[in-house]
Structures are given as structure tokens and as C-alpha cells.
């Protein structure tokens, strides 16, 4: 099992570093660290851990990554990441899901944002409305020409807002948000499908083997998944306390991250095996689409996501344990 995880990890890194490909819609790039500094006329779709867009003038930019920096002039942005920085002019709309967002350049259109913390820097001009779900700070010297629609927390305003403050109470807001970030959902389908397909090609009978084990030991597999999910980080923290245990703790965390990375696609393969007689390219794509729709559902989506993680993680731990015995 350990060898399989290492091989999968290396192959995934290689696949995600295959770099750039041209398509009818524009450019598509995947990699660990992606830098785009050439001009394009179509759409730009990028996925990577750290993404930098510089000197690019694509029509629409769609990015998923951990650290995203936009330094170029853009027409329309759809971004999903942990830390996002906008240093280049955005001519049109800005649509973002992030943990921390820093807007250091003007935006000509509307902003739709779901984030923990958003800072609009000094001197920045926002020409349209701001629709925010999270904490918003409009710094001194910044100007918002449109309205600010907030969900719960009143924005902190040190600059100037020409429009009104409107608290969102409409029930349709949740559904509107899902449609706004539809490109991210489509990317999630592609991402899950690619991972599942790679695993399937490497180990074609893995789904059948794991499905049989799950059907015979449902509670045990899910319990192993829960135990692995909760106890592994605790064990790693305890190892960090001692000097000799520190490197082991690092390796344990890395191994834990790899298992979590593989858990959902493994669960996807198991479910696809259960409902389809013979697995192929299109059936895995359909399975990926259905799962992304299910985990995107309001109220119950997180439960479905948790089940997938427990199923995949429990199956991996069960297989690893059987190999060790």
C-alpha cells in the first residue's frame, strides 16, 4: 500500500505538471507552481498549488489554487484559493472564493465574494457592487461606487462608499451563489474525474476489491476511516514533542495528506463500481459529476463529503493493514 501511495503521488505530481495545453476555449495549465506570462485571446484555466498570472490578457480567467497572485490586466476573474492577491486591474466582474483576499487594484465590474477576510487596499476604486459573505474592510482612501450587500457581518469602512449597505435576507441567495460559482463546480468534476481515472488505470480491480470489503464490513471500514481521520493528526502532534519523533511526525503528516488526497477519488471508484457493471471513461465522468452535485447540496452536502472521506480513507487503511499482516 505504501508503494502504491508513493507511486500515485509521484504520478499525480507529474500529471499536474504536464504544463500547458491549447483548446478551443483558450489555454489550460496545471502544475505545482504555475506562472503564466504570455498573452492569450481565449479563456485561461489554471490549477496549481501556487499560481502567478503576469502579463496575460485572456478574456476570462478561471483559477483554483492555494496561493493565487494576479498581476496582469484581466477582463473577468473566477478564483478559488486559500490566499488570493489581486494586483492587476480587473475590467469586468470579480468572482472569488478564498480564505484571505487582498484587492490592491481597481475593479471595473461587480464583486461576488465568499471569504473569511477581504481587504480593499488604500486608493482602490470599485466601480460596481460588492456582494460579500465574510469580513470586509474598505481601507482609508478606497472608494466603492456601488452598493455593498452583506450577509451577517457589517463591513468595516474606513474609505468611502457611494452606494447603500444592504443586508441579504433573500432565501434565493444560497442558490444564486451556487450558480455564480458554477465554473468552480465544473472544475471540481474534472479534477475528481482525473484522479479517479488515474487510480483506475493503475489498479483496475481496486474498486471491486474495496467494494467487496466494504459490503462485508461496512461499519468497520467507516470506523477505520474515522479513526484515521481523527487519530493520525493527534499522533503526529505527540511525535512533534520529542526530537527523535519530530521527523517521524513530519513523515506521518505527509502520508496522512496523501491518504486524504486519495480518499475521495477512491470512494468515487468504489461507488462507480457498485452502480456500473463495467467501468470506463464516461462512467467515471458521470460518477464524478453526480458526486460533486451531491456534495454541493445545501445542508446535507457536508455529510455526503464526510461519508466519501471516511469510505475512501477507511478503505485505504484497511488495505494497508491487510498488506502488513
C-alpha positions in Angstrom: 0.0 0.0 0.0 2.8 2.4 0.8 4.4 1.8 -2.6 1.1 2.4 -4.3 0.6 5.7 -2.4 4.2 6.9 -3.3 3.7 5.9 -7.0 0.3 7.6 -7.1 1.8 10.7 -5.5 4.6 10.9 -8.0 2.4 10.2 -11.0 -0.1 12.9 -9.8 2.6 15.4 -9.5 3.8 14.5 -13.0 0.4 14.8 -14.4 -0.3 18.1 -12.7 3.0 19.3 -14.1 2.4 18.3 -17.7 2.0 22.0 -18.1 0.1 23.7 -20.9 -2.4 22.6 -23.5 -4.3 24.6 -26.0 -8.1 24.0 -26.6 -11.0 25.6 -28.3 -11.6 27.8 -25.3 -8.1 29.1 -24.8 -5.3 27.8 -22.6 -5.3 25.2 -19.8 -2.5 24.8 -17.4 -1.9 22.5 -14.4 1.2 22.3 -12.2 2.7 22.6 -8.7 3.9 26.1 -9.3 2.4 27.8 -12.4 3.5 31.1 -13.9 1.6 32.5 -16.9 3.3 35.4 -18.6 2.2 35.2 -22.2 -0.9 36.8 -23.9 -3.9 34.8 -25.0 -7.2 35.7 -26.7 -9.4 33.0 -25.2 -10.2 31.8 -21.7 -7.4 30.8 -19.3 -8.0 27.9 -16.9 -5.3 27.1 -14.3 -4.9 24.8 -11.4 -1.9 24.6 -9.1 -0.6 25.0 -5.5 0.9 28.4 -6.3 -0.3 30.4 -9.3 1.1 33.6 -10.7 -0.6 35.4 -13.6 1.6 38.1 -15.1 1.4 39.9 -18.4 -1.7 38.0 -19.6 -4.8 39.4 -21.3 -7.1 36.4 -21.5 -10.8 37.1 -21.9 -11.8 35.1 -18.8 -9.5 33.6 -16.2 -10.6 30.6 -14.0 -8.1 29.5 -11.3 -8.1 27.1 -8.5 -5.0 27.0 -6.2 -3.7 27.5 -2.7 -1.8 30.8 -3.3 -3.0 32.9 -6.2 -1.5 36.2 -7.4 -2.9 38.2 -10.3 -0.5 40.9 -11.5 -1.9 41.3 -15.1 -4.8 43.2 -16.5 -7.8 40.9 -16.6 -11.3 41.1 -18.1 -13.2 38.7 -15.8 -11.9 36.5 -13.0 -13.2 33.4 -11.3 -10.9 32.4 -8.5 -10.9 29.8 -5.7 -7.9 29.6 -3.3 -6.6 30.0 0.2 -4.7 33.2 -0.2 -5.6 35.4 -3.2 -4.0 38.7 -4.1 -5.2 41.0 -6.9 -2.5 43.4 -8.0 -3.7 44.0 -11.6 -6.7 45.9 -13.0 -9.9 43.9 -13.4 -12.0 45.4 -16.2 -15.1 43.3 -15.5 -16.5 41.2 -12.7 -14.5 39.5 -9.9 -15.9 36.2 -8.5 -13.9 34.7 -5.7 -13.9 32.0 -3.0 -11.0 32.3 -0.6 -9.8 32.3 2.9 -7.9 35.6 2.7 -8.4 38.1 -0.2 -6.4 41.3 -0.9 -7.6 43.6 -3.6 -4.8 46.1 -4.4 -6.1 47.2 -7.9 -9.2 48.8 -9.4 -12.2 46.6 -10.3 -14.5 47.8 -13.1 -17.4 45.5 -12.5 -19.2 43.8 -9.6 -17.6 41.7 -6.9 -19.1 38.4 -5.6 -17.0 37.1 -2.8 -17.1 34.3 -0.3 -14.2 34.6 2.1 -13.1 34.8 5.7 -11.3 38.1 5.3 -11.3 40.6 2.5 -9.2 43.8 2.4 -9.7 46.5 -0.2 -6.4 48.5 -0.1 -5.9 52.2 0.1 -6.7 54.1 -3.1 -8.5 51.2 -4.8 -11.7 52.1 -6.7 -14.5 49.5 -7.1 -16.9 50.7 -9.8 -19.7 48.1 -9.2 -21.5 46.4 -6.3 -19.9 44.2 -3.7 -21.7 41.0 -2.7 -19.8 39.7 0.3 -20.1 36.7 2.6 -17.4 37.2 5.2 -15.5 40.0 6.8 -14.8 43.1 4.6 -12.5 46.0 5.3 -12.6 49.0 2.9 -9.3 50.8 3.7 -8.8 54.5 4.1 -8.7 56.2 0.6 -10.6 53.3 -1.1 -13.8 54.0 -2.9 -16.8 51.8 -3.6 -19.2 53.3 -6.1 -21.9 50.7 -5.9 -23.9 49.1 -3.1 -22.4 46.6 -0.5 -24.6 43.5 0.0 -23.5 41.7 3.2 -25.0 38.6 4.8 -24.3 38.8 8.5 -21.3 41.0 9.5 -21.4 44.7 8.7 -18.3 45.7 6.7 -15.7 47.9 8.3 -15.5 51.1 6.3 -12.5 53.5 6.6 -12.8 54.7 3.0 -15.9 56.0 1.1 -19.0 54.1 -0.1 -21.2 55.9 -2.5 -23.9 53.3 -2.6 -26.0 51.7 0.2 -25.5 48.9 2.7 -28.0 46.1 2.1 -28.3 43.1 4.4 -29.1 40.0 2.4 -32.1 38.1 3.7 -33.4 36.5 0.5 -33.8 32.7 0.5 -32.6 32.7 -3.1 -29.2 33.9 -2.1 -27.8 30.4 -1.4 -28.9 29.1 -4.8 -27.7 32.2 -6.6 -24.3 31.7 -5.0 -24.1 28.1 -6.4 -24.8 29.4 -9.9 -22.3 32.2 -9.6 -19.5 29.7 -8.9 -20.6 27.2 -11.5 -17.2 27.2 -13.2 -15.6 26.0 -10.0 -18.1 23.1 -9.7 -17.2 22.1 -13.3 -13.5 22.2 -12.5 -14.2 20.1 -9.4 -15.8 17.5 -11.6 -12.8 17.4 -13.9 -10.4 17.3 -11.0 -12.2 14.4 -9.3 -12.5 12.5 -12.6 -8.8 12.8 -13.5 -7.7 11.5 -10.1 -10.2 8.6 -10.1 -9.3 7.7 -13.7 -5.5 7.6 -12.9 -6.2 5.3 -9.9 -8.4 3.1 -12.1 -5.8 2.8 -14.8 -3.1 1.9 -12.3 -5.2 -0.6 -10.4 -8.2 -1.7 -12.4 -9.5 -4.2 -9.9 -9.1 -1.9 -6.9 -12.7 -0.7 -7.0 -14.1 -4.3 -7.0 -11.8 -5.4 -4.2 -12.6 -2.4 -2.0 -16.3 -2.6 -2.7 -16.4 -6.3 -1.6 -14.5 -5.4 1.6 -16.9 -2.5 2.3 -20.1 -4.5 1.7 -18.8 -7.2 4.1 -17.5 -4.8 6.7 -19.4 -1.5 6.4 -19.2 -0.4 10.0 -15.6 -1.5 10.3 -14.4 0.3 7.1 -16.2 3.6 8.2 -14.8 3.3 11.7 -11.3 2.8 10.4 -11.8 5.9 8.2 -13.0 7.9 11.3 -10.1 6.7 13.4 -7.6 7.5 10.7 -9.1 11.0 10.2 -9.0 11.9 13.9 -6.2 10.0 15.4 -3.4 10.5 12.8 -3.0 14.3 13.4 -3.1 13.6 17.2 -0.3 11.0 16.9 1.7 13.4 14.7 1.4 16.2 17.3 2.6 13.9 20.0 5.6 12.9 17.9 6.5 16.6 17.4 7.1 16.9 21.1 10.2 14.8 21.1 13.4 15.5 19.0 13.6 11.9 17.8 9.9 11.7 16.9 9.8 15.0 15.0 11.0 13.6 11.6 8.6 10.7 12.0 5.8 13.1 12.7 6.6 15.0 9.5 6.5 11.8 7.5 3.3 10.8 9.2 1.7 14.1 8.3 2.8 13.8 4.7 1.5 10.3 4.5 -1.8 11.5 6.1 -2.1 14.2 3.4 -1.6 11.7 0.6 -4.3 9.5 2.1 -6.7 12.4 2.3 -5.8 13.4 -1.2 -6.7 9.9 -2.4 -9.7 9.3 -0.2 -12.5 10.9 -2.3 -11.3 9.5 -5.7 -11.1 6.1 -4.1 -14.6 6.5 -2.8 -15.7 7.6 -6.2 -14.2 4.5 -7.8 -15.9 2.2 -5.2 -19.3 3.9 -5.8 -18.9 3.7 -9.6 -18.0 0.0 -9.3 -21.2 -0.6 -7.3 -23.6 1.0 -9.7 -21.9 0.3 -13.1 -21.3 -3.2 -14.4 -18.2 -2.2 -16.3 -16.1 0.9 -15.5 -15.0 3.1 -18.4 -14.1 6.7 -19.2 -17.6 8.0 -19.5 -19.0 6.2 -16.4 -16.3 7.6 -14.2 -17.0 11.1 -15.6 -20.7 10.6 -14.8 -20.0 9.3 -11.3 -17.7 12.3 -10.7 -20.4 14.7 -11.8 -23.1 13.1 -9.6 -20.8 13.2 -6.5 -19.9 16.9 -7.0 -23.6 17.8 -7.3 -24.4 15.8 -4.1 -21.7 17.4 -2.0 -22.7 20.8 -3.3 -26.2 20.4 -1.9 -27.2 22.8 0.9 -27.4 21.4 4.5 -26.5 17.7 3.6 -23.6 18.2 1.2 -21.0 18.2 4.0 -22.4 14.9 5.4 -22.0 13.3 1.9 -18.5 14.7 1.7 -17.7 13.3 5.1 -19.0 9.9 4.1 -16.8 9.9 1.0 -13.7 10.7 3.0 -14.5 8.0 5.6 -15.2 5.5 2.9 -12.0 6.2 0.9 -9.8 6.7 3.9 -11.1 3.6 5.7 -10.6 1.5 2.5 -7.0 2.7 2.2 -6.2 2.0 5.8 -7.9 -1.4 5.6 -5.9 -2.3 2.5 -2.7 -1.1 4.1 -3.4 -3.1 7.3 -4.1 -6.3 5.2 -0.8 -5.9 3.4 1.1 -5.6 6.7 -0.5 -8.7 8.2 
